[in-house]
């Protein structure tokens, strides 16, 4: 599945595709653990397809949770180490 095919879908279609791909990925992982998957690269392909769909969802909906969190400043308690004498 290419990103070109995904980017034109509506947000509802993307959500349906996301749940379908999550289910497929889970089923493929279970089959792999039982030794029933002929080609283990199928797991990687399903995982990448899911990532493409999630990227399209974030682009379409304008995900605001991707902004970086403010950095914590180091305090005296976290930077000092005790010496054994």
C-alpha positions in Angstrom: 0.0 0.0 0.0 1.4 3.4 -1.0 0.9 6.7 0.7 -0.6 8.1 -2.5 -3.5 5.7 -2.2 -4.1 6.6 1.5 -3.9 10.4 1.4 -7.1 10.9 -0.5 -9.3 8.9 1.9 -11.6 10.6 4.3 -11.0 10.7 8.0 -13.7 8.0 8.6 -12.2 5.7 6.0 -8.8 6.2 7.5 -10.1 5.2 11.0 -11.7 2.1 9.5 -8.5 1.3 7.7 -6.5 1.8 11.0 -8.7 -0.7 12.9 -8.5 -3.2 10.1 -4.7 -2.9 9.9 -4.3 -3.2 13.7 -6.4 -6.4 13.6 -4.4 -7.7 10.7 -1.1 -7.0 12.4 -2.3 -8.7 15.6 -3.4 -11.8 13.6 -0.1 -11.9 11.7 1.9 -11.7 14.9 -0.1 -14.5 16.5 0.3 -16.7 13.4 4.1 -15.9 13.5 4.3 -17.0 17.1 2.6 -20.3 16.1 4.9 -20.8 13.2 2.1 -20.4 10.6 3.5 -17.4 8.7 5.4 -18.3 5.6 7.1 -15.0 5.3 7.9 -13.0 8.5 8.3 -9.8 6.4 4.5 -9.6 6.4 4.7 -8.3 9.9 7.0 -5.4 8.8 4.8 -4.6 5.8 1.6 -4.5 8.0 3.4 -2.3 10.6 4.5 0.1 7.9 1.1 0.3 6.3 -0.4 1.1 9.7 2.2 3.9 10.2 1.3 5.3 6.8 -2.4 5.4 7.8 -1.6 7.0 11.1 0.6 9.7 9.4 -2.3 10.5 7.0 -4.7 10.8 10.0 -2.3 13.1 11.8 -1.9 15.3 8.6 -5.6 15.4 7.9 -6.7 16.2 11.5 -3.8 18.4 12.4 -2.6 16.5 15.5 -1.6 19.0 18.1 0.0 16.4 20.4 3.2 16.3 18.4 4.4 19.6 20.0 7.5 18.9 22.2 7.0 19.0 25.9 9.1 21.6 27.8 12.4 20.3 29.0 12.8 19.8 32.7 15.6 21.7 34.4 18.1 19.7 36.4 17.9 20.3 40.1 20.6 20.0 42.7 19.1 16.8 43.9 19.4 15.1 40.6 22.8 16.2 39.6 24.7 15.6 42.9 26.1 12.2 43.7 27.1 11.0 47.1 30.6 10.0 47.7 31.6 7.1 49.9 34.4 8.0 52.3 
